[in-house]
């Protein structure tokens, strides 16, 4: 499924969202920001139809106040258009029924695809092969699943894949690599001037690891009970912050 367009359904014309200019703009913004495929954001997995944002960044995108943006997404949640999950650092928005309305190929699309001529197919095959090759080179590595995504110049992403992570593990065995990857991501996201090209990201991460301090000690693995208690505390904290935001 291409990720440079979204589907809008005609029945939206009769919806309460369409009747309000700002809600409609906010809803379209959510659709265009949502992930088309599974990806990672600061160590958290985002599923298709989800995206992470902050109140200030979102308000800047839409040219409105933070309070207006928050009231808008709460209204969309009330109407069953999205769900909201808030943690201490960002807000994750999930578009409801994303797979039903965005990923499902319509009957007319299936018919059109089945009508490709024999002369078109070789041309498309060559083009697709070129795009796949370019995509692999840009994203940092083959068909491997992305372990972590880093923003790059021009609005794209570079993916840390398992082969690259394995190479860094061999080169930097004494480094706390996971923590350093997160620090590097935070630094890149803190200012657009810090962003690198996709081709330069592997070299950038290698240099970052070289400059980082060696691990002083290896942390003791946590027990199942400790992990469970941490999960309970994290959920309680998220709920507390969510209630605080809703009360504003």
N, C-alpha and C positions, 0 to 999 in steps of 0.2 A: 504493500500500500504506500503510495507516494506521500511524503510528509510536507509538501508545499501547498496543500489546499485542504479545506474542510468541506463538509456537506452541510447545507442549510435546508431544512424541510419546510414545505409550503404551509403546513399546519401551524408553524410558528406565527403566521399572520393573525391567528385567532387567539394567541396566548396573552396572558397578562404581562409577560415580559416584553413583548413587542409593543404593547400600548404605552410603555414608559421609556422615553428616549435613553435615559442613563442606564436603566436595567438592561435594555437591549444591547447597548454598547458594551456594558460590563460582561454580559453573557457571551458575546462574540469574542471578547478579549480572552475569556476563559477557554473557549474552544480553540483559539489560535495558540494559546500558551501550553495547552495540554500535550503531554508526551504521546507520540505515536507508537513508540515501542518501549520496552522496559529499559530503564537506565538508572544510574546511581547519582545521588546528589548528597555531597558531604557525608558519605558513608551510609546513607539511607536509600533503600530501593524504591524507585518510583515505578508504578505500573502504568500501562497505557490509559490515558484519560486523566492522569494526575499531573500536578506540577507544584513546585514549592515557590513561595514568594514571601516577601516581607511587606508590612503595611506601608512603609514609606516608599519603597521601590514601586509597589503597585500603584499607589496614589500618584507618583510621578509619571508613571506610564500613561495613566488615564487623564492626567491634568486636573485632578480633583483633590479635595482634602482627604486626609486619612480617615476621618470619622465618616465621611460620605461613602468612601470605598467600603468600610467595614459594615455600615448599614446596608449597603447594596448586596454584599455577599451573604449577609444574614437573611436578606429577603429572598435571594436565590435559593438558599438552603431551605427556607420555609416553604417555598414553592416546589421543592423536590428536584431542583435542577442540579444542585451540587451538594457535596458533603464537605465539612470543614474539620480539620484536625490541627490543633495548635500545640506547639511545644515551646521551649524557652528561647529558641533561636529563629524559627520561621513558621509559616502557616502552610499546610499542605491542603490543596483544594482538589477534589475528585469530581469529575463530570459524571453524573449519573447516566447509566445506560449508554456509555461511550461505545461499547462494542456493537450494540444494536444499531445505532445511527451512523457511526463513522467507519467501522471496519467491515460491515456486511456489504458484499458486492451486490448491487441491484440486478434484477433480471435483465434490464435493458443493457447494462454494462456487460453482462455475461454474453448476451447475444452479439453485441458489437465485437467483443474480443474473439468470439468464435468465427467471425467473418473475415479475419485476417487472410490476405491472399498469400500464396506461396512465395511471391516475389518480395513481400514485405518482411517475411519471417527471417531470412538471412540478414537483412539490413538491421533489423531490431536486435538480432542475436549479437552481431558485431558491436552495436552501440552499447548494449547491456554489458557485454564483456568488458568493454573499455571503462564504463562507469564503475563496475565492480572493482576493477583493478585500481582505478584512481581513488575510490573510496577506501580501499585497504591501505594504500600508501598514505592517504591523508590522515586516517584514524590511527595509524601506528601499529597495524599488524594483523593481516590475515583474517581468517574466519573465527578467531578465538573470541570467546565471550569477554566483554568488558568487565574489568574488576573495579574501575574507577574512571570517571569522565572529568576532563579538565577543559575549561573554556579556552578558546584560542582567538587570535586576531581575526576579525571579519565575521564573528558571530558563530563560528563552528565549534566543534569539540574534538579533542584528542583523547583516545581511550587507552588506558593502561591495561594491556592484555596479559594473560598468564605467561607467555614466553618472555615478555619484557620483564615482568615481575620476577620470574625465575632467574633471568640474567642478573638483575640487580641483587638478588639474594646471594648469588655466587660472588659478585663483586664486592658487596658490602655486608658480609655476614654479621658484623658487630653493630650494625645500625638498627635503630628502631624504625624500620622502614614504613610501617603503616602510619605511625604518628607523623613521620616526616612528610609522607604523601599528603596528609590532611593539612599540615602547616603550609605546604607549598600551594595547595588548592586555596586555602584561606588568603594567602598573600596575593595570588593571581586575581582573586575575586575582589580584593580590597580596592583595586584601582585599575581601570582599563589600560593605563599606561604600562602595567606590568605584564600584560598578555604577550604570549609568544606565538609564533607560527606553528602550525601542526608539525611541520618538518623539524622544527627546533625543539619540540617538547621533550623528546627522549634525552637529548643532550642537556637540556635545562634541568631535568630531574636528576640526572647523573651528577651534575655539578652541585645540585642542592644536597644530595646525599653525601658527597665528598666533604662538604663544608660542615655538615651536622656533627654533633658530638656522638661518640660511641655510647651504647647503652651501658649504664653503670651496673645494672643488675637485671636479671630476668624475673618478671613478676610471677608470684605463685599462682598456679591455676585456681580459679575460684570454684567452690563446690556448687552442686546443684541448688542447695538451699540458699546460698549467698546470691546466686544469679536470680533465683525466684524472688528474693526479698528486694533486690535491685529493681526488678520489673514492676513489683507492686508499688515501690516508692516512685518510680518514674511515671506510672499511670496516675497515681494520686497527684503528683506535681502538675502533670498535663491538665488534669481535670480542674485543679485549683486555678491555674492560669487561664484556662478557658472560661471559667466562671467570672474571673476578674475582668477579662476582655468583654464578656457579654454584659457585665454590669456598667460598663463605661457609656 
